[in-house]
Structures are given as structure tokens and as C-alpha cells.
């Protein structure tokens, strides 16, 4: 089956487009085109689409693109956008059921509304449930997988699997299937969360406090991708970057935030992905030269560089 055969995809209910600028799907507002972008209608439609793809077709799944840098040359193959599609959020047998495209802050508000505590930290995570599951996202002392009861994944053949937390190796910003099949990717499509009961008003007040703290400490008014680096053991990436004199450092259109040193911002959307990637490398190199600590990137960098930016 070839992607240029129009009849191949006529029965699908989602939207397939070609050469789509991926800047519109990333919070950094930069990056090259996606060769093919598919927005599924729902989970079942996604399964049909994946089954129809050639086995060697590269597939990349993204949510809100809030932890992602797409290089200026774009991404070959197919990009599946989940945020606009997998957005069911509901109660099921005392658990909160959320599909992968649901924004994490929405889960926090939903949990508080239904009298649960513990989900408040999700209000500070600007991505989707799928992204939070994939990287064990966390802040303010909590992490996503502390509250996961079950997840459902989908593979390249469109097969769905129900999996428990014990099937994954979990760590700080790290999630890996313990018995992953060689060369076979699986993506999260839904999760069930078990949060402890609490007074809803207390949870809502906690969300307000955390959001106020986030607004006060992070450059939310400028395009960014959240924390660029993971915190090294016993320290904070922001402290190391600031102590290296890098606040306000600029490469091209990208800058290290004056408000939070572990954020790189793209004022006016003028930065290229190459600008941001070079600034990430410069910050990591400077911190290592000054403190002997190697910072590991928390953001994912994918795609191909433009010939003239190499």
C-alpha cells in the first residue's frame, strides 16, 4: 500500500494532510513540516489508520507538543496528532478515565470537581495525559505514575493492550515497557487514575495556589516548552544555569528566560529550531565547564535539520 493511493484512506473518519507546518502543533512555535499529519476521529479510527500504514512507515505521535522541539527540516513519515482526537474524560467505577489527548490541567480540575485529591500537580503540567504517561511527568513533589491504575496502549498494527504499572520500568522522567518487543513501538491511548478522596474545595484551592506559583515563576506569556533540562540529583538545573551567568543569553531568536533559567523562550516566534537547539547545547556545555555536571535534556528533539542550518 502506498500513501499516494487516495482510495486507501477513503473509509477513515479522521483528517489526513501533507506537508503540514508543525510549528502550529508545538508550544515553541517553530519547526519544519510534517510529511503527513493524521488527526484521528477517535481511538477506533486510529487503530484502522495504523493497520493500513505500510509496515516501514515511520510514525510519530504528539499531543500538545509542549515538551517537543521539531527540527527545521521537519519529520518524515506520518505524524499522528492525538490532542484533538482522544479527549474523553469521565468517571468509571470510582476511577478517573482519561484518553491520551486530554490536557493534564483538565484532569486536575475534573478530579477536584469530583472530590479527589492528589491530582492538583497536573494543573502545572502543560501537556496531555499521553505525554505525562510517556515521561512520568511531575512537579510540586508528585509524579503521574503514582496514581495510575491501568493504561491502554496501541501498536503499529492497531492492536490495543491493557497494561498495569508493574509492566513498566518507572523513574524520574522515564517510562519504559519492561518487555518491549524489538522494533515495535506502543503508544498510550488512555489511562485510569486512582486518586484518594478529599474535600473538593480543598483540591480546587490547591490548584489555584499552584497555578499562581507557576504564573509567578515561569514565562508563560512567551512560547516555550517547559523545563528544558532534568534536575540533576540533589540540585536544580535552573540554579546551575543561572549561576553560570546564562539568564537572558540569546542565540538567534531564542533566549534563556530572565524569569526562569530552565526555560528557553521564543519571543515573537522568531526563533528557528536550530537557534533553540544551539542554545540548549550552549547551556549544557557552559554548566559542565563551570560545575562538572552534565545536564540531560527533558525536552524531546526530533526530526531533521535543514541543510543550511547544519
N, C-alpha and C positions, 0 to 999 in steps of 0.2 A: 504494500500500500504506500502510495506517495502522497505527501502533504499537498501537492498541487493538483490532486484529483478532487474537484469540487463535490462530486456526488458522495464521496467517502463520509462527509460530515453533515449531510443534509438532515439526518434524523436527530441530531443533537439539539438541545434546547438552550445551550449557552451561547456565548459570543466569541468568535474567533477572528482575530485581526492580525495583520502582518506589519512588520517594521514600525512598531509602536514605541514612541519615546518613553523610556522607563523612568524619566525624571518625575513624571506625574504619579508614579507608584512608589516613590521613595521620599522619606521625610527630609533628606538632604537636598532634594530638588535638583539633582544632577544625575548624569549617567547617559549612556548611549541607548540605542534602540534594542528592543526585543525582537528577534526574528519572527516569532509567532507568539501571540498572547491569547490565552483562553480564559474566559471567566465562566465557570460552570454555573448552571442553574441551581443545582443542589448536589448533595452527596452522590445520589444515584447517577446523575448526569456526568459527574466527574469520573465515576467508575467506567461508564461506557466510553468516554473520551480516551481514558488511559488505555483501555483494551484495544482501541483502534489505532493507537500510535505504533509506528514501526518499533521493533524491539531496541534498535540502536539510536533512537531519537533521544537526545539529551532533554531532560525535564528539570525545571527549577520551579519550586513552589515559593510564593511570597505572600505575606499578609499585608500589613500596613507599611512595610518597607522601612520601619523605624529603627532597625538595627543593621542596616544594609548599605553598602557602597557598591554601586554598579559602575564598572569602569566605562570610559568614554567610548570604547569600541562596541559596547553593548554585549548582549548574550545570544549565543547561537542556540538553535533548537527551540523548544517550547517553554514558555513561562506560564504557569498557572497561578492566577490571582484568586486567593481564597476569601479575602475580606468582604468582597461584595456578594459572596455567594453563601458560604457556610456560616449563617448568622443566627441559628436557633439558640435560644436561651430560655430554659424552663426548669421547673421542679419535677423530679421523678423519684418517688419513694423516699423522700427526705433528703435526697441528694440534688445538687445543682448540676444540671446537664448543660454543657456549652459546646457548640461547634467551634471548629478551629478559627473561623473568620470573625468571631465575636471579639470586640475590643476589650482588653483586660479591665479598664476602668468601669466598663459596663457591668462586668461580673461583680466588681466590688459593690457597686450601688444596688445591684439585684440582691446580693447576699444580705446587705444591711436592711433592705426593704422587707425581706422575708425572715428577719430575726436571727441572722447568723453573725458570728464574729470571726476574725482571723483573715478575712478576705480584703481588709482595708488596704493592705500594702499594694494590691493590684491597681488601685487608683493612681499609683505613682509610676506605673509601667505603661509606656505609650504605644505598646504593640498589641497583637492579638493573642488569643488563647493558644493558637498553634505555635506562635513564636515563643511564648512563655514556656510551653511544654518542651520545645526543642532545645532551649538553653537553660532550663531551670531558672528562669528569670526571678529576681528578687530585689527587695530593698527594705529598708527600715527593720531589718532583723528577721524577715520571713522570706521563704522561697516557695515557688509554685508547687513542687512535688511533695511538700509537707502535707498537702491537702488532697492529693489525687487518690481517688479510689480505683478507677478504671480508665483506660483510654481505648480508642479505636484508631487503628492505622489503616492506610491503604497503600498497596504496592503498585508497581508498574502494570501489572495485569488487571488492576481494578479490584483485586481481592481484599476484602475487609477482614481485620483480625482484632479481636478483643484481647487486650493485654493488661496485666496488673503491674504495679510498681516494681515488684520483685524481678520482673523480666528485664529491667533496665539497670545499667550502671549509672548512678546519680552522684553528682558532685557540684562544686561551685561553678556555675555557668557551663555545666557539662551534663549531657544526657546521651547515653549510647545503649543500643539494644545489645544485651549480653550475648545472644546467639544470632547475630546478624548474618544473613545469607550473603556469601561473597558476591559483590557486584549488584545486589538487589537493594534498592532504596525503599524505605517506608516513610510515609508522611502522616502526621497526626491529623485526624479529621474531626475528632470530638473527645470530650473528657467528662467524667463525672467527679465532682468535688464533694468532699465531706468536711464541712466546716462546723465547728461547735456552736451550739445555740447561745444566744446572748440577747440583750435588750437592743432592739433595732436602733433606737435613738442614740445609744452609746456608740454603736458602729458608725452611724451617719456623722456624728460629731468627730469621731476619729478620722474619718475620710476628709472632712473639712480641714482638720488640723494638718494632715499630711499634705493635702493639696496646697495649703497656704505655705507650708515649708518648702514645697517644691517650687512654687512660683517665686518665692523669695530668693532661692539659691540657684536656680537654673535659668538659662537664657531661652525661655520658651517662646519668646517673640521672634526668634530667628530660626531659619531652617537648620536642624541639627539631627543627629541620630542617637541622642542619649549619650551615656558614658562610652567613651572610645576605648578605654583600656580596663581590663580587670584589675581589681585591687590586689597587689601582692600581699603575701602573708604578713600580717602584723602592721600593715601600712596602708596608705591610700594613694592611688595614682594621682589624684588631683593635688595632693600635698607635694608629691615629688616633682610634678610638672611645674607647679608654682614656684617651688624652691629652686628650680633650675632657671628661673627668670623668663619663662616662656609665655606667661599670660599676655595676650594681645599680639603674639607672634603671628605674622602674616606670610603666606605663600600664595601668590596669585590672588584669587578672590576668596580664599579660605583663611580663617583666623581662629586661633585658640581663644576661647571666650574669656573676657575680662571678669565675668561673673562666676564662672566655674571652670577651672583649668582642665578638667577631664572632658570638656565639651569642645568640639570644633564646629564652628558656625559658618553659614554660607549667606552673608548679608546680601540682600537683593537678588539672590540666586545667580550671582556672577561667577562662582567658583566652578571649575571643572572637577571631575572625579580625580584627575591626575593631581590637581592642586591639593585636594584633601588627602590623598594617599601619600604625597610627598611630605605633607605636614605631620601626618601620623608617624612616618618613618623618622622625621627630624626630631619629634618629641621623644620617641623611644630611644633614639641614638644619644640625644643630649642627656636624658636621665641616666642611661647606662654609663656614659662618660663621667658624670658627676657623682653618682651614687653606687655604681656597680650593680644596679638592679635592672633586670630585663623585664620590661612591661609587655604583657601579652594583650593583643587586641581583643576586645569584646565584640566589636562590630565584625560582620562578615564582609569580605571583599571578594566580589565575584565578577565574572565577565572578562572581556579582553580590552587591552589598552589600544588606543589609536596609534597608528604607525608613527605619526608626527609627535606623539607625547611620550614615546619610549626613550 
